[in-house]
Amino acid sequence: MKVPKKLAWRVIDGEAFIVDAANHTLHNLNQTGSRIWQMLEKGKNLAEIADAMIEEFEVSKKDAEKDAKEFLKALEQKKLIEIV
C-alpha cells in the first residue's frame, strides 16, 4: 500500500487533512485514522498497523485487524491509497 504522490496532507491537532487537488476534494481523518495514515506514509503494512493499534488504542487483535482492513478499504475506494 502506498499514498499517491498527487496528494498533499498535514496533521493539525491530531487530525489529518488530505487534499486531492486533481479531484478538488478535501478529506478529514479523526485521530485513529490520522495515526493509520501516518503509518502508511512510513511504509507500514496491515500487520504492522494492526499491531500499533493494539498497543496505542488497547483494542483486541481481532478488532484491530478488522478495523484496519475496513479503513484501508475505504481509503482505497476514495483513491487515497494504492494497493501495490
HTML snippet that shows the backbone in 3Dmol.js (N, CA, C, O; Angstrom):
<script src="https://3Dmol.org/build/3Dmol-min.js"></script>
<div id="view" style="width:600px;height:400px;position:relative"></div>
<script>
const pdb = `
ATOM      1  N   MET A   1       0.848  -1.171   0.000  1.00  0.00           N
ATOM      2  CA  MET A   1       0.000   0.000   0.000  1.00  0.00           C
ATOM      3  C   MET A   1       0.890   1.229   0.000  1.00  0.00           C
ATOM      4  O   MET A   1       1.933   1.272   0.651  1.00  0.00           O
ATOM      5  N   LYS A   2       0.450   2.212  -0.741  1.00  0.00           N
ATOM      6  CA  LYS A   2       1.197   3.467  -0.720  1.00  0.00           C
ATOM      7  C   LYS A   2       0.253   4.632  -0.947  1.00  0.00           C
ATOM      8  O   LYS A   2      -0.830   4.493  -1.516  1.00  0.00           O
ATOM      9  N   VAL A   3       0.703   5.780  -0.483  1.00  0.00           N
ATOM     10  CA  VAL A   3      -0.041   7.021  -0.656  1.00  0.00           C
ATOM     11  C   VAL A   3       0.406   7.635  -1.981  1.00  0.00           C
ATOM     12  O   VAL A   3       1.601   7.838  -2.193  1.00  0.00           O
ATOM     13  N   PRO A   4      -0.539   7.932  -2.875  1.00  0.00           N
ATOM     14  CA  PRO A   4      -0.158   8.541  -4.156  1.00  0.00           C
ATOM     15  C   PRO A   4       0.539   9.887  -3.956  1.00  0.00           C
ATOM     16  O   PRO A   4       0.185  10.653  -3.059  1.00  0.00           O
ATOM     17  N   LYS A   5       1.512  10.159  -4.782  1.00  0.00           N
ATOM     18  CA  LYS A   5       2.274  11.414  -4.692  1.00  0.00           C
ATOM     19  C   LYS A   5       1.408  12.641  -4.979  1.00  0.00           C
ATOM     20  O   LYS A   5       1.765  13.753  -4.590  1.00  0.00           O
ATOM     21  N   LYS A   6       0.275  12.449  -5.655  1.00  0.00           N
ATOM     22  CA  LYS A   6      -0.582  13.579  -6.031  1.00  0.00           C
ATOM     23  C   LYS A   6      -1.293  14.208  -4.838  1.00  0.00           C
ATOM     24  O   LYS A   6      -1.868  15.289  -4.960  1.00  0.00           O
ATOM     25  N   LEU A   7      -1.258  13.537  -3.684  1.00  0.00           N
ATOM     26  CA  LEU A   7      -1.969  14.035  -2.513  1.00  0.00           C
ATOM     27  C   LEU A   7      -1.063  14.879  -1.632  1.00  0.00           C
ATOM     28  O   LEU A   7       0.119  14.580  -1.462  1.00  0.00           O
ATOM     29  N   ALA A   8      -1.636  15.933  -1.079  1.00  0.00           N
ATOM     30  CA  ALA A   8      -0.946  16.744  -0.075  1.00  0.00           C
ATOM     31  C   ALA A   8      -1.679  16.529   1.239  1.00  0.00           C
ATOM     32  O   ALA A   8      -2.904  16.406   1.248  1.00  0.00           O
ATOM     33  N   TRP A   9      -0.957  16.482   2.337  1.00  0.00           N
ATOM     34  CA  TRP A   9      -1.624  16.262   3.615  1.00  0.00           C
ATOM     35  C   TRP A   9      -0.851  16.916   4.752  1.00  0.00           C
ATOM     36  O   TRP A   9       0.338  17.214   4.642  1.00  0.00           O
ATOM     37  N   ARG A  10      -1.566  17.124   5.836  1.00  0.00           N
ATOM     38  CA  ARG A  10      -0.978  17.704   7.033  1.00  0.00           C
ATOM     39  C   ARG A  10      -1.820  17.284   8.230  1.00  0.00           C
ATOM     40  O   ARG A  10      -3.041  17.168   8.126  1.00  0.00           O
ATOM     41  N   VAL A  11      -1.167  17.055   9.363  1.00  0.00           N
ATOM     42  CA  VAL A  11      -1.866  16.747  10.606  1.00  0.00           C
ATOM     43  C   VAL A  11      -1.912  18.015  11.442  1.00  0.00           C
ATOM     44  O   VAL A  11      -0.885  18.641  11.706  1.00  0.00           O
ATOM     45  N   ILE A  12      -3.128  18.385  11.856  1.00  0.00           N
ATOM     46  CA  ILE A  12      -3.343  19.560  12.693  1.00  0.00           C
ATOM     47  C   ILE A  12      -4.188  19.130  13.880  1.00  0.00           C
ATOM     48  O   ILE A  12      -5.294  18.618  13.710  1.00  0.00           O
ATOM     49  N   ASP A  13      -3.664  19.339  15.084  1.00  0.00           N
ATOM     50  CA  ASP A  13      -4.365  18.956  16.313  1.00  0.00           C
ATOM     51  C   ASP A  13      -4.835  17.506  16.275  1.00  0.00           C
ATOM     52  O   ASP A  13      -5.951  17.203  16.697  1.00  0.00           O
ATOM     53  N   GLY A  14      -3.992  16.611  15.771  1.00  0.00           N
ATOM     54  CA  GLY A  14      -4.299  15.187  15.773  1.00  0.00           C
ATOM     55  C   GLY A  14      -5.175  14.702  14.640  1.00  0.00           C
ATOM     56  O   GLY A  14      -5.441  13.504  14.535  1.00  0.00           O
ATOM     57  N   GLU A  15      -5.629  15.605  13.790  1.00  0.00           N
ATOM     58  CA  GLU A  15      -6.475  15.215  12.659  1.00  0.00           C
ATOM     59  C   GLU A  15      -5.730  15.452  11.358  1.00  0.00           C
ATOM     60  O   GLU A  15      -5.103  16.495  11.167  1.00  0.00           O
ATOM     61  N   ALA A  16      -5.806  14.463  10.459  1.00  0.00           N
ATOM     62  CA  ALA A  16      -5.154  14.601   9.155  1.00  0.00           C
ATOM     63  C   ALA A  16      -6.119  15.239   8.165  1.00  0.00           C
ATOM     64  O   ALA A  16      -7.296  14.886   8.100  1.00  0.00           O
ATOM     65  N   PHE A  17      -5.598  16.174   7.407  1.00  0.00           N
ATOM     66  CA  PHE A  17      -6.341  16.801   6.321  1.00  0.00           C
ATOM     67  C   PHE A  17      -5.614  16.437   5.033  1.00  0.00           C
ATOM     68  O   PHE A  17      -4.427  16.725   4.876  1.00  0.00           O
ATOM     69  N   ILE A  18      -6.334  15.804   4.117  1.00  0.00           N
ATOM     70  CA  ILE A  18      -5.745  15.305   2.878  1.00  0.00           C
ATOM     71  C   ILE A  18      -6.392  16.035   1.715  1.00  0.00           C
ATOM     72  O   ILE A  18      -7.616  16.060   1.587  1.00  0.00           O
ATOM     73  N   VAL A  19      -5.561  16.626   0.870  1.00  0.00           N
ATOM     74  CA  VAL A  19      -6.051  17.375  -0.280  1.00  0.00           C
ATOM     75  C   VAL A  19      -5.728  16.602  -1.553  1.00  0.00           C
ATOM     76  O   VAL A  19      -4.578  16.249  -1.816  1.00  0.00           O
ATOM     77  N   ASP A  20      -6.774  16.352  -2.332  1.00  0.00           N
ATOM     78  CA  ASP A  20      -6.615  15.755  -3.662  1.00  0.00           C
ATOM     79  C   ASP A  20      -6.951  16.860  -4.656  1.00  0.00           C
ATOM     80  O   ASP A  20      -8.105  17.025  -5.054  1.00  0.00           O
ATOM     81  N   ALA A  21      -5.931  17.612  -5.048  1.00  0.00           N
ATOM     82  CA  ALA A  21      -6.141  18.772  -5.918  1.00  0.00           C
ATOM     83  C   ALA A  21      -6.708  18.376  -7.273  1.00  0.00           C
ATOM     84  O   ALA A  21      -7.486  19.128  -7.860  1.00  0.00           O
ATOM     85  N   ALA A  22      -6.330  17.212  -7.775  1.00  0.00           N
ATOM     86  CA  ALA A  22      -6.814  16.771  -9.090  1.00  0.00           C
ATOM     87  C   ALA A  22      -8.326  16.601  -9.100  1.00  0.00           C
ATOM     88  O   ALA A  22      -8.981  16.861 -10.109  1.00  0.00           O
ATOM     89  N   ASN A  23      -8.877  16.163  -7.973  1.00  0.00           N
ATOM     90  CA  ASN A  23     -10.324  15.943  -7.881  1.00  0.00           C
ATOM     91  C   ASN A  23     -11.032  17.024  -7.071  1.00  0.00           C
ATOM     92  O   ASN A  23     -12.238  16.940  -6.835  1.00  0.00           O
ATOM     93  N   HIS A  24     -10.281  18.038  -6.647  1.00  0.00           N
ATOM     94  CA  HIS A  24     -10.848  19.153  -5.875  1.00  0.00           C
ATOM     95  C   HIS A  24     -11.576  18.664  -4.625  1.00  0.00           C
ATOM     96  O   HIS A  24     -12.699  19.085  -4.346  1.00  0.00           O
ATOM     97  N   THR A  25     -10.920  17.766  -3.871  1.00  0.00           N
ATOM     98  CA  THR A  25     -11.543  17.239  -2.660  1.00  0.00           C
ATOM     99  C   THR A  25     -10.611  17.381  -1.462  1.00  0.00           C
ATOM    100  O   THR A  25      -9.387  17.326  -1.584  1.00  0.00           O
ATOM    101  N   LEU A  26     -11.235  17.563  -0.305  1.00  0.00           N
ATOM    102  CA  LEU A  26     -10.532  17.623   0.967  1.00  0.00           C
ATOM    103  C   LEU A  26     -11.107  16.532   1.850  1.00  0.00           C
ATOM    104  O   LEU A  26     -12.324  16.424   1.997  1.00  0.00           O
ATOM    105  N   HIS A  27     -10.246  15.729   2.432  1.00  0.00           N
ATOM    106  CA  HIS A  27     -10.666  14.646   3.319  1.00  0.00           C
ATOM    107  C   HIS A  27     -10.110  14.932   4.707  1.00  0.00           C
ATOM    108  O   HIS A  27      -8.992  15.428   4.849  1.00  0.00           O
ATOM    109  N   ASN A  28     -10.898  14.616   5.723  1.00  0.00           N
ATOM    110  CA  ASN A  28     -10.505  14.826   7.108  1.00  0.00           C
ATOM    111  C   ASN A  28     -10.548  13.486   7.828  1.00  0.00           C
ATOM    112  O   ASN A  28     -11.547  12.772   7.747  1.00  0.00           O
ATOM    113  N   LEU A  29      -9.473  13.138   8.531  1.00  0.00           N
ATOM    114  CA  LEU A  29      -9.414  11.890   9.284  1.00  0.00           C
ATOM    115  C   LEU A  29      -9.355  12.185  10.773  1.00  0.00           C
ATOM    116  O   LEU A  29      -8.692  13.130  11.202  1.00  0.00           O
ATOM    117  N   ASN A  30     -10.055  11.369  11.561  1.00  0.00           N
ATOM    118  CA  ASN A  30     -10.011  11.527  13.011  1.00  0.00           C
ATOM    119  C   ASN A  30      -8.652  11.063  13.536  1.00  0.00           C
ATOM    120  O   ASN A  30      -7.765  10.724  12.753  1.00  0.00           O
ATOM    121  N   GLN A  31      -8.491  11.048  14.850  1.00  0.00           N
ATOM    122  CA  GLN A  31      -7.199  10.724  15.452  1.00  0.00           C
ATOM    123  C   GLN A  31      -6.716   9.332  15.053  1.00  0.00           C
ATOM    124  O   GLN A  31      -5.552   9.162  14.688  1.00  0.00           O
ATOM    125  N   THR A  32      -7.588   8.346  15.118  1.00  0.00           N
ATOM    126  CA  THR A  32      -7.193   6.980  14.761  1.00  0.00           C
ATOM    127  C   THR A  32      -6.847   6.893  13.284  1.00  0.00           C
ATOM    128  O   THR A  32      -5.821   6.319  12.917  1.00  0.00           O
ATOM    129  N   GLY A  33      -7.693   7.456  12.439  1.00  0.00           N
ATOM    130  CA  GLY A  33      -7.423   7.458  11.006  1.00  0.00           C
ATOM    131  C   GLY A  33      -6.136   8.190  10.678  1.00  0.00           C
ATOM    132  O   GLY A  33      -5.387   7.772   9.795  1.00  0.00           O
ATOM    133  N   SER A  34      -5.878   9.279  11.383  1.00  0.00           N
ATOM    134  CA  SER A  34      -4.653  10.051  11.168  1.00  0.00           C
ATOM    135  C   SER A  34      -3.421   9.238  11.532  1.00  0.00           C
ATOM    136  O   SER A  34      -2.401   9.292  10.844  1.00  0.00           O
ATOM    137  N   ARG A  35      -3.527   8.490  12.612  1.00  0.00           N
ATOM    138  CA  ARG A  35      -2.396   7.653  13.029  1.00  0.00           C
ATOM    139  C   ARG A  35      -2.123   6.574  11.981  1.00  0.00           C
ATOM    140  O   ARG A  35      -0.968   6.317  11.640  1.00  0.00           O
ATOM    141  N   ILE A  36      -3.173   5.948  11.474  1.00  0.00           N
ATOM    142  CA  ILE A  36      -3.012   4.936  10.428  1.00  0.00           C
ATOM    143  C   ILE A  36      -2.407   5.577   9.184  1.00  0.00           C
ATOM    144  O   ILE A  36      -1.512   5.003   8.562  1.00  0.00           O
ATOM    145  N   TRP A  37      -2.883   6.751   8.822  1.00  0.00           N
ATOM    146  CA  TRP A  37      -2.358   7.465   7.651  1.00  0.00           C
ATOM    147  C   TRP A  37      -0.850   7.705   7.793  1.00  0.00           C
ATOM    148  O   TRP A  37      -0.092   7.500   6.845  1.00  0.00           O
ATOM    149  N   GLN A  38      -0.425   8.136   8.971  1.00  0.00           N
ATOM    150  CA  GLN A  38       0.994   8.388   9.197  1.00  0.00           C
ATOM    151  C   GLN A  38       1.811   7.099   9.073  1.00  0.00           C
ATOM    152  O   GLN A  38       2.934   7.121   8.568  1.00  0.00           O
ATOM    153  N   MET A  39       1.252   5.988   9.529  1.00  0.00           N
ATOM    154  CA  MET A  39       1.949   4.708   9.389  1.00  0.00           C
ATOM    155  C   MET A  39       2.049   4.300   7.920  1.00  0.00           C
ATOM    156  O   MET A  39       3.069   3.761   7.490  1.00  0.00           O
ATOM    157  N   LEU A  40       0.993   4.559   7.156  1.00  0.00           N
ATOM    158  CA  LEU A  40       1.040   4.265   5.717  1.00  0.00           C
ATOM    159  C   LEU A  40       2.142   5.067   5.039  1.00  0.00           C
ATOM    160  O   LEU A  40       2.864   4.548   4.187  1.00  0.00           O
ATOM    161  N   GLU A  41       2.267   6.317   5.414  1.00  0.00           N
ATOM    162  CA  GLU A  41       3.304   7.184   4.851  1.00  0.00           C
ATOM    163  C   GLU A  41       4.702   6.642   5.133  1.00  0.00           C
ATOM    164  O   GLU A  41       5.635   6.872   4.363  1.00  0.00           O
ATOM    165  N   LYS A  42       4.834   5.925   6.239  1.00  0.00           N
ATOM    166  CA  LYS A  42       6.128   5.345   6.610  1.00  0.00           C
ATOM    167  C   LYS A  42       6.321   3.950   6.019  1.00  0.00           C
ATOM    168  O   LYS A  42       7.317   3.286   6.304  1.00  0.00           O
ATOM    169  N   GLY A  43       5.365   3.505   5.192  1.00  0.00           N
ATOM    170  CA  GLY A  43       5.507   2.221   4.522  1.00  0.00           C
ATOM    171  C   GLY A  43       5.082   1.015   5.337  1.00  0.00           C
ATOM    172  O   GLY A  43       5.435  -0.113   4.993  1.00  0.00           O
ATOM    173  N   LYS A  44       4.332   1.225   6.408  1.00  0.00           N
ATOM    174  CA  LYS A  44       3.888   0.111   7.248  1.00  0.00           C
ATOM    175  C   LYS A  44       2.836  -0.716   6.521  1.00  0.00           C
ATOM    176  O   LYS A  44       2.043  -0.186   5.742  1.00  0.00           O
ATOM    177  N   ASN A  45       2.838  -2.026   6.785  1.00  0.00           N
ATOM    178  CA  ASN A  45       1.837  -2.905   6.180  1.00  0.00           C
ATOM    179  C   ASN A  45       0.680  -3.128   7.151  1.00  0.00           C
ATOM    180  O   ASN A  45       0.689  -2.609   8.267  1.00  0.00           O
ATOM    181  N   LEU A  46      -0.307  -3.898   6.723  1.00  0.00           N
ATOM    182  CA  LEU A  46      -1.513  -4.115   7.526  1.00  0.00           C
ATOM    183  C   LEU A  46      -1.183  -4.704   8.891  1.00  0.00           C
ATOM    184  O   LEU A  46      -1.709  -4.244   9.904  1.00  0.00           O
ATOM    185  N   ALA A  47      -0.324  -5.710   8.934  1.00  0.00           N
ATOM    186  CA  ALA A  47       0.025  -6.350  10.207  1.00  0.00           C
ATOM    187  C   ALA A  47       0.696  -5.358  11.155  1.00  0.00           C
ATOM    188  O   ALA A  47       0.402  -5.348  12.351  1.00  0.00           O
ATOM    189  N   GLU A  48       1.583  -4.535  10.636  1.00  0.00           N
ATOM    190  CA  GLU A  48       2.268  -3.543  11.467  1.00  0.00           C
ATOM    191  C   GLU A  48       1.296  -2.480  11.970  1.00  0.00           C
ATOM    192  O   GLU A  48       1.402  -2.021  13.107  1.00  0.00           O
ATOM    193  N   ILE A  49       0.361  -2.098  11.130  1.00  0.00           N
ATOM    194  CA  ILE A  49      -0.652  -1.117  11.532  1.00  0.00           C
ATOM    195  C   ILE A  49      -1.531  -1.698  12.631  1.00  0.00           C
ATOM    196  O   ILE A  49      -1.802  -1.029  13.629  1.00  0.00           O
ATOM    197  N   ALA A  50      -1.980  -2.941  12.456  1.00  0.00           N
ATOM    198  CA  ALA A  50      -2.823  -3.590  13.469  1.00  0.00           C
ATOM    199  C   ALA A  50      -2.072  -3.713  14.790  1.00  0.00           C
ATOM    200  O   ALA A  50      -2.643  -3.449  15.848  1.00  0.00           O
ATOM    201  N   ASP A  51      -0.805  -4.108  14.747  1.00  0.00           N
ATOM    202  CA  ASP A  51      -0.007  -4.224  15.973  1.00  0.00           C
ATOM    203  C   ASP A  51       0.102  -2.880  16.689  1.00  0.00           C
ATOM    204  O   ASP A  51       0.003  -2.819  17.914  1.00  0.00           O
ATOM    205  N   ALA A  52       0.303  -1.817  15.938  1.00  0.00           N
ATOM    206  CA  ALA A  52       0.398  -0.484  16.542  1.00  0.00           C
ATOM    207  C   ALA A  52      -0.935  -0.072  17.162  1.00  0.00           C
ATOM    208  O   ALA A  52      -0.962   0.539  18.230  1.00  0.00           O
ATOM    209  N   MET A  53      -2.038  -0.405  16.495  1.00  0.00           N
ATOM    210  CA  MET A  53      -3.360  -0.066  17.035  1.00  0.00           C
ATOM    211  C   MET A  53      -3.615  -0.805  18.347  1.00  0.00           C
ATOM    212  O   MET A  53      -4.185  -0.239  19.280  1.00  0.00           O
ATOM    213  N   ILE A  54      -3.194  -2.068  18.419  1.00  0.00           N
ATOM    214  CA  ILE A  54      -3.352  -2.850  19.648  1.00  0.00           C
ATOM    215  C   ILE A  54      -2.631  -2.152  20.790  1.00  0.00           C
ATOM    216  O   ILE A  54      -3.174  -2.002  21.884  1.00  0.00           O
ATOM    217  N   GLU A  55      -1.413  -1.731  20.524  1.00  0.00           N
ATOM    218  CA  GLU A  55      -0.588  -1.099  21.552  1.00  0.00           C
ATOM    219  C   GLU A  55      -1.086   0.296  21.918  1.00  0.00           C
ATOM    220  O   GLU A  55      -1.175   0.628  23.100  1.00  0.00           O
ATOM    221  N   GLU A  56      -1.408   1.109  20.930  1.00  0.00           N
ATOM    222  CA  GLU A  56      -1.767   2.506  21.178  1.00  0.00           C
ATOM    223  C   GLU A  56      -3.196   2.706  21.667  1.00  0.00           C
ATOM    224  O   GLU A  56      -3.462   3.593  22.478  1.00  0.00           O
ATOM    225  N   PHE A  57      -4.118   1.877  21.170  1.00  0.00           N
ATOM    226  CA  PHE A  57      -5.530   2.102  21.471  1.00  0.00           C
ATOM    227  C   PHE A  57      -6.148   1.008  22.332  1.00  0.00           C
ATOM    228  O   PHE A  57      -7.349   1.027  22.599  1.00  0.00           O
ATOM    229  N   GLU A  58      -5.317   0.045  22.769  1.00  0.00           N
ATOM    230  CA  GLU A  58      -5.763  -1.017  23.670  1.00  0.00           C
ATOM    231  C   GLU A  58      -7.008  -1.732  23.155  1.00  0.00           C
ATOM    232  O   GLU A  58      -8.013  -1.842  23.858  1.00  0.00           O
ATOM    233  N   VAL A  59      -6.926  -2.211  21.926  1.00  0.00           N
ATOM    234  CA  VAL A  59      -8.009  -2.999  21.334  1.00  0.00           C
ATOM    235  C   VAL A  59      -7.504  -4.414  21.101  1.00  0.00           C
ATOM    236  O   VAL A  59      -6.298  -4.661  21.113  1.00  0.00           O
ATOM    237  N   SER A  60      -8.427  -5.339  20.890  1.00  0.00           N
ATOM    238  CA  SER A  60      -8.038  -6.725  20.637  1.00  0.00           C
ATOM    239  C   SER A  60      -7.421  -6.852  19.251  1.00  0.00           C
ATOM    240  O   SER A  60      -7.631  -6.003  18.385  1.00  0.00           O
ATOM    241  N   LYS A  61      -6.660  -7.921  19.052  1.00  0.00           N
ATOM    242  CA  LYS A  61      -6.036  -8.162  17.750  1.00  0.00           C
ATOM    243  C   LYS A  61      -7.107  -8.304  16.676  1.00  0.00           C
ATOM    244  O   LYS A  61      -6.969  -7.762  15.580  1.00  0.00           O
ATOM    245  N   LYS A  62      -8.170  -9.032  16.992  1.00  0.00           N
ATOM    246  CA  LYS A  62      -9.261  -9.244  16.033  1.00  0.00           C
ATOM    247  C   LYS A  62      -9.872  -7.907  15.615  1.00  0.00           C
ATOM    248  O   LYS A  62     -10.067  -7.653  14.427  1.00  0.00           O
ATOM    249  N   ASP A  63     -10.172  -7.059  16.593  1.00  0.00           N
ATOM    250  CA  ASP A  63     -10.773  -5.752  16.295  1.00  0.00           C
ATOM    251  C   ASP A  63      -9.804  -4.849  15.531  1.00  0.00           C
ATOM    252  O   ASP A  63     -10.205  -4.145  14.604  1.00  0.00           O
ATOM    253  N   ALA A  64      -8.531  -4.872  15.922  1.00  0.00           N
ATOM    254  CA  ALA A  64      -7.536  -4.028  15.250  1.00  0.00           C
ATOM    255  C   ALA A  64      -7.406  -4.414  13.781  1.00  0.00           C
ATOM    256  O   ALA A  64      -7.371  -3.544  12.911  1.00  0.00           O
ATOM    257  N   GLU A  65      -7.334  -5.707  13.503  1.00  0.00           N
ATOM    258  CA  GLU A  65      -7.198  -6.164  12.115  1.00  0.00           C
ATOM    259  C   GLU A  65      -8.444  -5.832  11.302  1.00  0.00           C
ATOM    260  O   GLU A  65      -8.346  -5.368  10.166  1.00  0.00           O
ATOM    261  N   LYS A  66      -9.614  -6.071  11.888  1.00  0.00           N
ATOM    262  CA  LYS A  66     -10.882  -5.796  11.199  1.00  0.00           C
ATOM    263  C   LYS A  66     -11.012  -4.305  10.899  1.00  0.00           C
ATOM    264  O   LYS A  66     -11.319  -3.914   9.773  1.00  0.00           O
ATOM    265  N   ASP A  67     -10.777  -3.484  11.908  1.00  0.00           N
ATOM    266  CA  ASP A  67     -10.918  -2.035  11.736  1.00  0.00           C
ATOM    267  C   ASP A  67      -9.905  -1.487  10.732  1.00  0.00           C
ATOM    268  O   ASP A  67     -10.242  -0.640   9.905  1.00  0.00           O
ATOM    269  N   ALA A  68      -8.671  -1.968  10.807  1.00  0.00           N
ATOM    270  CA  ALA A  68      -7.642  -1.500   9.876  1.00  0.00           C
ATOM    271  C   ALA A  68      -7.997  -1.887   8.442  1.00  0.00           C
ATOM    272  O   ALA A  68      -7.854  -1.073   7.529  1.00  0.00           O
ATOM    273  N   LYS A  69      -8.459  -3.119   8.236  1.00  0.00           N
ATOM    274  CA  LYS A  69      -8.846  -3.564   6.888  1.00  0.00           C
ATOM    275  C   LYS A  69      -9.976  -2.710   6.333  1.00  0.00           C
ATOM    276  O   LYS A  69      -9.932  -2.288   5.178  1.00  0.00           O
ATOM    277  N   GLU A  70     -10.988  -2.456   7.155  1.00  0.00           N
ATOM    278  CA  GLU A  70     -12.128  -1.648   6.712  1.00  0.00           C
ATOM    279  C   GLU A  70     -11.686  -0.223   6.371  1.00  0.00           C
ATOM    280  O   GLU A  70     -12.118   0.344   5.368  1.00  0.00           O
ATOM    281  N   PHE A  71     -10.833   0.342   7.202  1.00  0.00           N
ATOM    282  CA  PHE A  71     -10.365   1.707   6.968  1.00  0.00           C
ATOM    283  C   PHE A  71      -9.542   1.784   5.688  1.00  0.00           C
ATOM    284  O   PHE A  71      -9.721   2.700   4.886  1.00  0.00           O
ATOM    285  N   LEU A  72      -8.641   0.826   5.497  1.00  0.00           N
ATOM    286  CA  LEU A  72      -7.803   0.815   4.297  1.00  0.00           C
ATOM    287  C   LEU A  72      -8.641   0.613   3.044  1.00  0.00           C
ATOM    288  O   LEU A  72      -8.353   1.195   1.998  1.00  0.00           O
ATOM    289  N   LYS A  73      -9.673  -0.207   3.148  1.00  0.00           N
ATOM    290  CA  LYS A  73     -10.573  -0.408   2.010  1.00  0.00           C
ATOM    291  C   LYS A  73     -11.275   0.906   1.659  1.00  0.00           C
ATOM    292  O   LYS A  73     -11.408   1.248   0.484  1.00  0.00           O
ATOM    293  N   ALA A  74     -11.720   1.638   2.680  1.00  0.00           N
ATOM    294  CA  ALA A  74     -12.377   2.929   2.444  1.00  0.00           C
ATOM    295  C   ALA A  74     -11.410   3.919   1.797  1.00  0.00           C
ATOM    296  O   ALA A  74     -11.793   4.660   0.892  1.00  0.00           O
ATOM    297  N   LEU A  75     -10.160   3.935   2.256  1.00  0.00           N
ATOM    298  CA  LEU A  75      -9.163   4.822   1.647  1.00  0.00           C
ATOM    299  C   LEU A  75      -8.925   4.452   0.192  1.00  0.00           C
ATOM    300  O   LEU A  75      -8.796   5.326  -0.664  1.00  0.00           O
ATOM    301  N   GLU A  76      -8.868   3.156  -0.084  1.00  0.00           N
ATOM    302  CA  GLU A  76      -8.657   2.705  -1.464  1.00  0.00           C
ATOM    303  C   GLU A  76      -9.830   3.105  -2.358  1.00  0.00           C
ATOM    304  O   GLU A  76      -9.627   3.543  -3.491  1.00  0.00           O
ATOM    305  N   GLN A  77     -11.052   2.957  -1.855  1.00  0.00           N
ATOM    306  CA  GLN A  77     -12.233   3.320  -2.640  1.00  0.00           C
ATOM    307  C   GLN A  77     -12.251   4.810  -2.965  1.00  0.00           C
ATOM    308  O   GLN A  77     -12.750   5.218  -4.013  1.00  0.00           O
ATOM    309  N   LYS A  78     -11.708   5.615  -2.064  1.00  0.00           N
ATOM    310  CA  LYS A  78     -11.645   7.067  -2.293  1.00  0.00           C
ATOM    311  C   LYS A  78     -10.385   7.466  -3.063  1.00  0.00           C
ATOM    312  O   LYS A  78     -10.128   8.647  -3.296  1.00  0.00           O
ATOM    313  N   LYS A  79      -9.603   6.450  -3.453  1.00  0.00           N
ATOM    314  CA  LYS A  79      -8.362   6.647  -4.213  1.00  0.00           C
ATOM    315  C   LYS A  79      -7.323   7.452  -3.428  1.00  0.00           C
ATOM    316  O   LYS A  79      -6.546   8.218  -3.998  1.00  0.00           O
ATOM    317  N   LEU A  80      -7.330   7.257  -2.099  1.00  0.00           N
ATOM    318  CA  LEU A  80      -6.356   7.919  -1.251  1.00  0.00           C
ATOM    319  C   LEU A  80      -5.131   7.043  -1.003  1.00  0.00           C
ATOM    320  O   LEU A  80      -4.095   7.535  -0.557  1.00  0.00           O
ATOM    321  N   ILE A  81      -5.248   5.745  -1.290  1.00  0.00           N
ATOM    322  CA  ILE A  81      -4.094   4.850  -1.255  1.00  0.00           C
ATOM    323  C   ILE A  81      -4.153   3.954  -2.479  1.00  0.00           C
ATOM    324  O   ILE A  81      -5.201   3.773  -3.099  1.00  0.00           O
ATOM    325  N   GLU A  82      -2.998   3.403  -2.806  1.00  0.00           N
ATOM    326  CA  GLU A  82      -2.900   2.453  -3.908  1.00  0.00           C
ATOM    327  C   GLU A  82      -2.384   1.138  -3.346  1.00  0.00           C
ATOM    328  O   GLU A  82      -1.434   1.124  -2.563  1.00  0.00           O
ATOM    329  N   ILE A  83      -2.999   0.044  -3.738  1.00  0.00           N
ATOM    330  CA  ILE A  83      -2.524  -1.274  -3.339  1.00  0.00           C
ATOM    331  C   ILE A  83      -1.495  -1.708  -4.371  1.00  0.00           C
ATOM    332  O   ILE A  83      -1.800  -1.805  -5.560  1.00  0.00           O
ATOM    333  N   VAL A  84      -0.276  -1.970  -3.915  1.00  0.00           N
ATOM    334  CA  VAL A  84       0.801  -2.368  -4.839  1.00  0.00           C
ATOM    335  C   VAL A  84       1.305  -3.755  -4.506  1.00  0.00           C
ATOM    336  O   VAL A  84       2.209  -4.260  -5.173  1.00  0.00           O
TER     337      VAL A  84
END
`;
const viewer = $3Dmol.createViewer("view");
viewer.addModel(pdb, "pdb");
viewer.setStyle({}, {cartoon: {color: "spectrum"}});
viewer.zoomTo();
viewer.render();
</script>
